[in-house]
Amino acid sequence: MVKSKLKRLPHVQKGEILKIVAMLGITLLCLILSLMIGSVKISFDDLLHVLQNQFIEPSPILPDQKATILLAVRLPRLICAFLIGIALSISGMTMQSLLMNPLADGSTLGVSAGASLGAGIAIVIGIPSFFQRQGVFFMAVIFAFGSLVLILSFSYYLDRQLKNITVILTGIVFTMLVSSLMNILIIVSREKLPSLVFWTMGSLAGTRYSDVWILLGTVVLVGGYIVTKWQELNAFSMGDNIARNIGINTVSLRLKLFIATSILIGIAVSIGGAIPFVGLITPHISRLIVGSNHRRLLPWTIFIGGNFLLLTDLLARTIASPLEIPIGAITSLLGSCIFILIFARGKGRARS
């Protein structure tokens, strides 16, 4: 019966349904592999047994070591990795469309560095323990948005046309400035050194279910708002004049979308630290697959961004086991290589 109904669907709709099913299947496979592989190997049968005892037939028996590793350590970490990948990818795609700049991203513009500085200041100040997590979140978001406003304002002062090279160079200089300020924080607060280094290198170790709920709420509400603006993002990507001609209040909407991206980046950095290149390369990979129409670009960016960080976290945990490599180092290595390949491919097409 399902096949007969599928045959009656239009060809495009049928193809999109199959793509969605494939995307969900790949995501489930990545999640299962990440749950099984680690410093402690867990078989697929043990994984099913633990999940059955926890969710299908709850057992009063105390959980064993493998159940504790799966449910208390790996599962919240993997969900956070997937959601942070989504947040950073949506933010990067939105910035690239709003600024018409293929190099725009939280890490290249210095927004992630600003969020890290805000989180670092919150740690050094020593917010009371009850409000500590909320204070770090708040400072990261405020500094992310403030950094974006400062970078764009200074770029506009230097170049009223906001050319790509001006914005990117301003972002690089701002990132260097923030890095020096972070080094000063590290020097004057040596007892907080491990926490401060965490924000600069990126890590998902120690993430909890409370982080999952904060990320999930942010991605659903703020990311959902951006998804509803896919038509406006199509217009922005073709220029402000076209956007204004079709009735879009470009100033108001651009400000709202910049605030939305700052919230996503700030929350992501406050939980996972500075994780570069995710928001830069995943929209480009998605464009190679489905083109520049944001109706299709958004779901593919979400899918690729979430799975990219999920698999990157797996590499960070296992490539030098039992040691753990900072996830920011892995994303920088992979991201730079992937971006060079995409850039070289684009240049090759331009010559032909």
C-alpha positions in Angstrom: 0.0 0.0 0.0 2.9 2.4 0.8 4.5 1.7 -2.5 1.2 2.4 -4.4 0.8 5.7 -2.6 4.4 6.6 -3.3 3.9 5.9 -7.0 1.0 8.4 -7.2 3.2 11.2 -5.8 4.8 13.7 -8.2 8.3 12.8 -9.2 9.9 15.8 -7.4 7.9 15.1 -4.2 8.8 11.4 -4.3 12.5 12.3 -4.7 12.4 14.7 -1.8 10.8 12.1 0.4 13.5 9.6 -0.5 16.2 12.1 0.3 14.7 12.9 3.7 14.5 9.2 4.5 18.2 8.8 3.4 19.2 11.8 5.5 17.5 10.4 8.6 19.0 7.0 8.0 22.5 8.4 7.7 22.0 10.5 10.9 20.8 7.4 12.8 23.8 5.4 11.5 26.3 8.2 12.6 24.6 8.3 16.0 24.8 4.5 16.5 28.5 4.4 15.5 29.3 7.3 17.8 27.6 5.5 20.7 29.4 2.2 20.1 32.9 3.5 19.4 35.1 5.1 22.0 37.8 4.4 24.6 35.3 1.7 25.8 34.0 -0.4 22.9 30.3 -1.3 23.1 28.7 -3.9 20.9 25.5 -3.3 19.0 23.8 -6.0 21.1 24.8 -4.3 24.3 23.6 -1.0 22.9 20.2 -2.4 22.1 20.0 -4.1 25.5 20.8 -0.8 27.3 18.3 1.2 25.3 15.6 -1.4 25.7 16.1 -1.5 29.5 16.1 2.3 29.7 13.3 3.3 27.3 11.2 0.3 26.3 11.1 -2.0 29.3 12.5 0.1 32.2 14.3 -2.1 34.7 14.7 -1.4 38.4 18.1 -3.1 38.4 21.0 -0.6 38.9 22.7 0.2 35.5 26.1 -1.4 34.8 29.2 0.4 33.6 28.3 0.3 29.9 24.8 1.7 30.5 26.4 4.5 32.5 28.9 5.3 29.8 26.1 5.3 27.1 23.4 7.2 28.9 25.3 9.5 31.2 28.4 10.3 29.1 28.1 9.6 25.4 24.4 10.2 24.7 24.2 13.8 26.0 27.6 14.6 24.4 26.5 13.3 21.0 23.2 15.1 21.0 25.1 18.3 22.0 27.5 17.8 19.1 24.7 17.3 16.6 22.8 20.4 17.8 26.0 22.6 18.0 26.7 21.5 14.4 23.3 22.6 13.4 23.5 26.0 15.2 26.9 26.8 13.7 25.9 25.7 10.2 22.7 27.7 10.1 24.6 30.8 11.4 27.3 30.5 8.8 24.7 30.1 6.0 22.7 33.1 7.2 25.8 35.3 7.4 26.9 34.3 3.9 23.5 35.2 2.5 23.1 38.5 4.4 26.6 39.7 3.6 26.7 38.1 0.2 30.1 36.9 1.3 31.1 33.2 0.8 33.8 33.5 3.5 31.4 34.8 6.2 31.2 32.6 9.3 31.3 33.0 13.0 34.9 32.0 13.2 36.2 34.0 10.2 34.4 37.2 11.2 35.6 36.9 14.8 32.1 36.4 16.3 33.0 33.0 17.9 36.2 34.6 19.3 34.1 37.4 20.8 31.7 34.8 22.4 34.7 32.9 23.8 36.0 36.2 25.4 32.6 36.8 26.9 32.5 33.3 28.4 36.1 33.7 29.6 35.3 37.0 31.4 32.2 35.4 33.0 34.5 32.6 34.4 37.2 35.0 35.6 34.7 37.3 37.3 33.4 34.3 39.2 29.6 34.4 38.9 27.8 32.7 41.9 27.5 29.0 41.3 23.7 29.0 41.0 23.9 31.5 38.1 27.2 30.4 36.7 25.9 28.6 33.6 23.3 31.2 32.8 25.9 34.0 33.2 28.3 32.2 30.8 25.5 31.8 28.3 24.4 35.5 28.6 28.0 36.9 28.3 28.7 34.7 25.3 25.6 35.8 23.5 26.1 39.5 24.3 29.8 39.4 23.2 28.9 37.5 20.1 26.4 40.1 19.0 28.6 43.0 20.1 31.5 41.6 18.1 29.4 41.3 15.0 28.1 44.9 15.3 31.7 46.2 16.0 33.2 44.3 13.0 30.5 45.3 10.5 30.5 49.0 11.8 34.3 49.3 11.4 34.2 47.6 8.0 31.5 50.0 6.9 33.6 52.9 8.2 36.6 51.7 6.1 34.5 50.7 3.0 30.9 51.8 2.5 30.4 48.9 0.0 31.4 46.3 2.6 33.6 44.4 0.2 34.4 40.8 1.1 38.1 41.5 1.6 37.4 44.4 4.0 35.0 42.4 6.2 37.2 39.3 6.4 40.4 41.3 7.1 38.5 43.2 9.9 37.4 39.9 11.3 40.9 38.5 11.3 42.3 41.6 13.0 39.5 41.4 15.6 40.2 37.7 16.2 43.8 38.5 16.9 42.8 41.3 19.3 40.5 38.9 21.1 43.1 36.2 21.2 45.5 38.6 22.9 42.9 39.6 25.5 42.2 35.8 26.2 46.0 35.3 26.7 45.9 38.2 29.3 43.0 36.5 31.0 44.9 33.2 31.1 47.9 34.9 32.6 46.1 36.9 35.4 43.8 33.9 36.3 46.0 30.9 36.3 43.7 29.0 38.7 41.0 29.2 35.9 43.5 28.1 33.2 41.8 24.7 32.3 38.4 26.4 31.9 39.8 29.2 29.8 41.8 26.9 27.5 38.6 24.9 27.0 36.9 27.9 25.4 39.7 28.6 23.0 40.2 25.0 21.8 36.7 23.6 21.9 35.6 20.5 23.6 32.4 18.6 24.3 33.7 16.7 27.3 31.5 17.1 30.3 28.3 18.2 28.5 25.1 17.3 30.3 21.4 16.8 29.6 20.8 20.4 30.9 23.0 21.6 28.0 21.0 19.4 25.6 17.8 21.1 26.6 19.3 24.6 26.3 20.7 23.8 22.9 17.5 22.1 21.7 15.3 25.0 22.8 17.7 27.5 21.1 18.0 25.6 17.8 14.2 25.0 17.6 13.1 28.5 18.4 15.9 30.7 17.0 16.9 28.3 14.2 13.3 27.7 13.4 12.8 31.5 13.0 15.7 31.6 10.5 14.2 28.6 8.6 10.9 30.5 8.1 12.8 33.3 6.4 14.1 31.2 3.6 12.4 33.3 0.9 13.9 36.5 2.4 17.3 34.9 2.5 17.0 34.1 -1.2 16.3 37.8 -1.8 19.2 39.0 0.4 21.6 36.7 -1.5 20.8 38.5 -4.7 21.3 42.0 -3.2 19.6 44.6 -1.0 17.9 46.3 -4.0 16.1 43.2 -5.0 15.1 42.5 -1.4 13.7 46.1 -1.0 11.9 45.9 -4.4 9.8 42.9 -3.2 8.8 44.7 0.0 11.4 43.5 2.6 12.4 45.9 5.3 16.1 45.1 4.9 17.3 47.0 7.9 14.9 45.5 10.4 15.1 42.0 9.1 18.9 42.0 8.8 19.1 43.1 12.4 16.8 40.4 13.6 18.7 37.7 11.7 22.0 39.0 13.0 20.6 38.8 16.5 19.4 35.3 15.8 22.8 34.2 14.5 24.5 35.8 17.5 22.3 33.8 19.9 23.0 30.5 18.1 26.8 31.2 18.0 26.9 32.4 21.6 25.0 29.4 23.0 27.1 27.0 20.9 30.4 28.5 22.1 29.3 28.7 25.7 28.7 24.9 25.7 31.3 23.6 23.2 33.9 26.3 23.1 35.2 27.9 19.9 34.7 25.3 17.1 35.9 26.9 13.8 35.1 26.1 10.1 31.8 24.3 10.7 29.7 27.2 9.7 32.0 28.1 6.8 32.2 24.8 4.9 28.9 23.0 5.5 26.8 25.6 3.6 29.3 25.4 0.7 29.0 21.6 0.7 25.2 21.9 0.7 25.2 24.3 -2.2 27.3 21.9 -4.3 24.5 19.3 -3.7 21.3 21.2 -4.0 22.1 24.7 -5.2 21.5 28.1 -3.6 17.7 28.0 -3.1 17.4 28.3 0.7 14.2 26.1 0.7 16.5 23.2 -0.1 19.7 24.6 1.2 18.5 25.0 4.8 17.6 21.3 5.5 20.8 20.1 3.8 22.9 22.5 5.8 21.2 21.3 9.0 21.8 17.7 8.1 25.4 18.1 7.0 26.3 20.4 9.8 24.9 18.1 12.5 26.5 15.0 11.1 29.8 16.7 10.4 30.3 17.7 14.0 29.0 14.3 15.2 31.7 12.5 13.2 34.3 15.1 14.1 33.7 14.5 17.8 34.0 10.8 17.2 37.5 11.4 15.7 38.4 13.7 18.6 37.6 10.9 21.1 39.2 8.0 19.3 42.0 9.1 17.0 44.5 9.3 19.9 42.6 7.2 22.5 42.8 7.2 25.5 43.8 10.9 25.0 41.2 13.3 23.6 42.1 15.9 21.0 40.2 19.2 21.2 37.4 19.1 18.6 38.4 22.6 17.4 41.7 21.3 16.2 40.0 18.5 14.2 37.4 20.9 12.6 40.2 23.3 11.7 42.2 20.5 10.0 39.3 19.0 8.2 37.6 22.3 7.4 40.7 23.9 5.9 41.3 20.9 3.6 37.7 20.7 2.5 37.5 24.4 1.9 40.7 24.3 -0.3 39.1 21.5 -2.3 35.9 23.4 -2.8 37.8 26.6 -3.7 40.0 24.8 -6.1 37.0 23.2 -7.8 35.3 26.5 -8.1 38.4 28.0 -9.7 38.6 25.1 -12.1 35.0 25.6 -13.2 35.6 29.3 -13.7 38.6 28.7 -16.0 36.6 26.1 -18.1 
